Each structure stands twice: as C-alpha cells, then as structure tokens.
C-alpha cells in the first residue's frame, strides 16, 4: 500500500483530497524497491527527494506515500542494498540520506533484468491472437 497510478483526471482531485500518502498499490510486488534503487543511482537522496524523483521521472504517474516508502527503504538497509546517514536538507533541516551500495547496484541489475523479462512475457500474452 502507498503507491498508486493516477490518471491525469485523478491527479488534481487526489492531491487536494488525500495528499500523496495511503493510496492503493497497483505495482507488482518488489517493484517499489526496484524503483528506489534506480532513483539512488544518481546519488544519495533523502526520502522526499526519492518521492519527487519517482513522481517527476514517471511524468506525474507514480505517487509514493510514506507508508510505502519508509518500510521499503528499511528493507533496502537491512539487505545491505542501501546505506543511510544523517545530513542537512536543502532547507537546512535534519534528514536521513540514502545511498546505493555496491551490493545494491548488483541487486538493481538483477531486479531490472527480471522485471524486463516479466514485461516481455506479459507483452507476449497481450499480443497473442488466441
């Protein structure tokens, strides 16, 4: 829970009524971790920056709420795929910054390959004429 796909018609009303948290998840299990790992490739980010990166790079389609983000980040830390340290944000507030580890880069490569394999398999099914 906490990640949603929204149509352009839903975005305005969703943001004004509910904000960006506690939205239903439509992603395949494990996809959020893949997306977070990918967002950390460009460098360390705090939680809000990860959320914004996913929103902007998905062209306002993916919205990640705190209820999904922080448990996923914790799983990345526990597995050794990311590391965290405290620092100051752009607004001079204390924030926890997350960075990809070498093990995280390896995990990203494997998860991305598996995700692409699944997308191709799903596309084959959708393209089938019978």
C-alpha positions as CSV (number, residue, x, y, z in Angstrom):
1,X,0.0,0.0,0.0
2,X,1.1,3.6,-0.5
3,X,1.9,3.7,-4.2
4,X,-0.6,4.4,-6.9
5,X,-1.0,5.0,-10.6
6,X,-3.2,8.0,-11.3
7,X,-4.8,9.2,-14.5
8,X,-4.4,12.9,-15.3
9,X,-8.1,13.4,-14.4
10,X,-7.5,11.9,-10.9
11,X,-4.3,13.8,-10.1
12,X,-5.9,17.1,-9.2
13,X,-8.7,15.7,-7.1
14,X,-6.5,13.1,-5.4
15,X,-3.9,15.7,-4.4
16,X,-6.4,18.1,-3.0
17,X,-8.4,15.4,-1.1
18,X,-5.8,12.9,0.1
19,X,-2.3,14.1,-0.5
20,X,0.3,11.7,-1.5
21,X,0.0,9.0,1.2
22,X,-2.0,5.9,1.8
23,X,-3.1,5.3,-1.8
24,X,-3.7,1.8,-3.1
25,X,-0.8,-0.1,-4.7
26,X,-1.1,-1.2,-8.3
27,X,2.6,-2.3,-8.7
28,X,3.9,-5.8,-8.9
29,X,5.4,-6.9,-5.6
30,X,9.0,-5.8,-5.3
31,X,8.7,-3.1,-7.9
32,X,8.9,-0.3,-5.4
33,X,12.4,-1.5,-4.2
34,X,13.5,-1.6,-7.9
35,X,12.4,2.0,-8.4
36,X,14.0,3.2,-5.3
37,X,17.3,1.5,-6.1
38,X,17.2,3.1,-9.6
39,X,16.5,6.5,-8.1
40,X,19.6,6.2,-5.9
41,X,21.9,5.6,-8.9
42,X,22.3,9.3,-9.5
43,X,23.5,9.9,-5.9
44,X,22.3,10.0,-2.3
45,X,18.8,11.3,-1.6
46,X,16.5,11.8,1.4
47,X,13.0,10.3,1.4
48,X,11.2,13.3,0.0
49,X,13.7,13.6,-2.8
50,X,13.1,9.9,-3.7
51,X,9.4,10.5,-3.8
52,X,9.8,13.6,-6.0
53,X,12.3,11.8,-8.3
54,X,9.8,9.0,-8.9
55,X,6.9,11.4,-9.4
56,X,8.8,13.6,-11.9
57,X,10.5,10.8,-13.8
58,X,7.2,9.0,-14.2
59,X,5.7,12.2,-15.5
60,X,3.3,12.5,-12.5
61,X,2.0,8.9,-12.7
62,X,3.7,7.3,-9.7
63,X,3.0,8.7,-6.3
64,X,4.7,7.0,-3.3
65,X,3.4,7.6,0.2
66,X,5.4,7.5,3.4
67,X,3.5,4.3,4.4
68,X,5.2,2.5,1.5
69,X,8.5,4.4,1.1
70,X,10.0,4.0,4.6
71,X,9.3,0.3,5.0
72,X,10.8,-0.2,1.5
73,X,13.9,1.9,2.5
74,X,14.2,-0.1,5.7
75,X,14.2,-3.4,3.6
76,X,17.0,-2.0,1.4
77,X,19.0,-1.1,4.5
78,X,18.5,-4.5,6.1
79,X,19.5,-6.3,2.9
80,X,22.7,-4.1,2.6
81,X,21.5,-2.6,-0.7
82,X,21.5,0.9,0.6
83,X,23.2,2.8,3.4
84,X,21.9,5.8,5.3
85,X,23.4,8.7,7.1
86,X,22.0,11.9,8.6
87,X,22.7,15.2,7.0
88,X,21.1,18.6,6.3
89,X,18.5,19.1,3.6
90,X,18.3,22.0,1.2
91,X,16.1,23.7,3.7
92,X,18.6,23.2,6.5
93,X,16.6,20.5,8.2
94,X,18.0,17.3,9.5
95,X,17.2,14.5,7.0
96,X,18.3,10.9,6.6
97,X,20.1,10.4,3.3
98,X,20.1,7.1,1.5
99,X,22.8,5.9,-0.9
100,X,23.3,2.8,-3.1
101,X,25.9,0.3,-2.0
102,X,27.8,-2.0,-4.4
103,X,25.5,-4.8,-3.3
104,X,22.6,-2.5,-4.2
105,X,24.0,-1.9,-7.7
106,X,24.2,-5.6,-8.2
107,X,20.7,-6.1,-6.9
108,X,19.4,-3.4,-9.2
109,X,20.9,-5.1,-12.2
110,X,19.4,-8.4,-11.3
111,X,15.9,-7.0,-10.4
112,X,15.9,-4.9,-13.6
113,X,16.7,-7.9,-15.8
114,X,14.0,-9.9,-14.1
115,X,11.5,-7.0,-14.4
116,X,12.2,-6.6,-18.1
117,X,11.8,-10.4,-18.6
118,X,8.4,-10.2,-16.9
119,X,7.3,-7.2,-19.0
120,X,8.3,-9.1,-22.2
121,X,6.3,-12.2,-21.1
122,X,3.3,-10.1,-20.3
123,X,3.6,-8.3,-23.7
124,X,3.7,-11.7,-25.4
125,X,0.4,-12.6,-23.7
126,X,-1.2,-9.3,-24.6
127,X,0.0,-9.6,-28.2
128,X,-1.3,-13.2,-28.7
129,X,-4.1,-13.5,-31.2
130,X,-5.7,-16.6,-29.5
